[in-house]
């Protein structure tokens, strides 16, 4: 199992995805866009994992590598690779396939529940998603569903929380991968995102209940298992 990771900033790595991959003997390689790493061709990997970051997919003028990354994501999907996008990664999948990404009506920063969308029952990955689950969020933008995608999850603050395209492409707006260290890093690097809002928690609120992380990681494992069996 050859896994290519697209990483956008040093402080947003694989998190809880990494131990799941290592337990299955995966060979992990990382393209660090912040370090101008070259982008590999799809025939060099089996899975592509596209991680988060504080930038927007629409920042192509200031970050021209976003254009190349979107082309690489589209090429991976066309090559029938397993593709997982987390937060910015989900938005990049949507944008790469022609869907719009725009500011959400609310910032979501903290632990808030997502609900399984009505359309999700039409997709095999829905079996790994409970009717309602508390998950971690850190985003201010949202995506439209790419053509042919199935809406999997929504929340009170954001309608488009997850989608699937065929059996091997999954985009998640939320972070099932998050760890306490990742939250500390996000709070340190993105303090403006913690401005008060309807769906914004403080750093202390985000870190006060350790059981949330275990539940999120269990759900992550269910979804990764479902992707692996596709």
N, C-alpha and C positions, 0 to 999 in steps of 0.2 A: 504494500500500500504506500504509494508515493504521494505526499501531501505538499502542496505549494501554498504558502501563506502570503497574502498581500497585507503588509503592515504600513500604516500611514504616519504614525508618531511613535516614539520610543516607549511611551507609557501606556499604550493599548496593545498588549500582546494577546496570546491565546487564552490566558486565564485557565478556567476549568476544562477547556477543550483539550489542552495539551496532555493531561494525564490519561484522558480517554484514548487519544491517539497512540500514546506510547504503550499503553496496555495492550494494544493490538498490533504492536510491532511496526508502527508507521515510521517511515523515513521522512522527516520534516525539513523542508527548505523554505527560506523566507526571502521575499523581495521587499526590501526596505525603501519605500519611495522617498523617505526623508533623507536617505543616503545615496540616492540616484542609482540604486541597484538595477541591473538589466532585467527585463521581463522575459521569462522563459516561454517557450512555445508549449501548447497544450499536450504535445506528445511526450513531454518530460514528466508529467504527473498524472495521477488518477483523481485526486481531489484538489479543489481550489477553495481555500477558506479566506474570505475577504473581511478584514477586521474593521473596527470603528476608527473614529478620529474627529477632531473638532471642526474640520473644514466642511464646506458644502460641496456637493458634486457639481454645483454650478460655478465654482471658483476657477474655471479653466484659464482665464486670463492671467491670474496670479500664480496658478499652479498648472502649467501646461501638461504635466505628466498625467493629469486626470484624463485627458483625451486618450492617451495610450493605454491607460489602465482600463477604461471602458471598452476599448477595442479588444483588449486581452480577455476581459470577462465575457464579452459576446462570443469570442472565438472558443473559449472553454465550453460554453453552453452549446454552441454549434457542434463541437466535437463530442458531445454527450458525456462530458465529465460530470462528476458530482460536485456541485457548487453550493457553498454555504456562505451567506452574507449576514453579518451582524451589524446592526445599527447603520452607520455610514455604508457598510458593505451591502446591506439590503437596498439602500438607496442607489448605490452604484449599479447593482444588478438591474434595478428598475430603469435607471437612466440609460444604461447600455442597451436596453431593449426598446428604447423609444418612449418610455413613460416619463411624465413630468415629476420633478421633485421641487417642493416649495415649502415656505415656512408653515409650520403647523399653527393652529389657532391658539395653542397652549404649549408652553415648555413642559416637558415631563422629566423630572429629575428626582429619582427616589423609587421606593417600592410601591407599586400600584398594580391592581389586578388587571389581567387580560381575560377576555372571554372568548370561547370558541365561536367563530362566525357561523352563520347559518349555512353558508356555502361550503364550509369545511367538510361536511359529511360526505361530499362527493370525492374526497381525496384520501388516499391511503394514509398519509401522514397525520390525518386528524385523529387516528386511534391513539397517537402518542400525546395528544393535547387534552387535558381535562376541560370540563365545562367552564371552570374558572380557576385561575391560579395567580398568586402574587409573584410578580417578577420585577427585576430592576430595570429602570429606564434612565437614559441620559441623552436627550435629544430635543432639538427645537424645530426640526423639519420633518416632513412626511413625504410619502411617495404615492403616486397613483399606481394602480395595479398594471403591470406590463400586459401586453396582449396575450391572451390564452391562460393567464395565471388564475389560480383559485385563491380566494380570500380565506385565510385560516383563522385570524384572530383580530380582535378590536379591543379598545379600552374606552373608558369614559372620556379621557382626554385626547384620544387619537384613534380615528376609525381604522386606519391601515396599520396594523401591527405585525402581520406576518402573511406571507403568501408562498405558494408552491407553484412551480412550473414543471409539469411532468413529474416523474418519480424521483428525479435527482437534483432538483434545484429548489433551495429553501432560503427565503429571505426573512430575517427576524429584526424588527425595529428595536426590540428590547434585548437585554443582556442576561442570558442564562449563564454566561461564562464568567460573570463578575466574581471577584474575591474582595475581601476587606482591603488588601493592598492596592487593588485597582481603584477602589472608591477613594482611598486616600490620595492616590496619584491624580485622579480626575479633579478632586476638590482643590488640590494644590495648583494644577496647571490651568484649570478652567473656572476660576472663582466667580467670574461674572455670571455664570450659569446658575449660581446659587441665589441670585436675586429673588426676593419673595414672589411667589406666584401660586395660583390655585393648586397646581400639581407639582410643587417644588418642596422637597424636604431639606432639612439641614443635614450637615455632615453627621452630627450626633444621631439624628433620627435614622439615617441610613445604616449606621453601624451598630445600633443598639440591640439587635436581635440576631444572634448567630444562626438560629434555626432556619432563617430565610435562605441563607446561602446553600445549606444542605438540600432544601426542597428544590431550589432552582437548579442545582447541579444534577439532581435526580431526574428532573424533567429534561434537562439538556441531554443526559445519557439516553433517555427514551427516544428522543428525536434523532440523535446521532445513530443509534441502533437501527431506527427505521430507515434512515438514509443509506446506511451501509447494506441493508438487506434489499434495497431496490434493485 
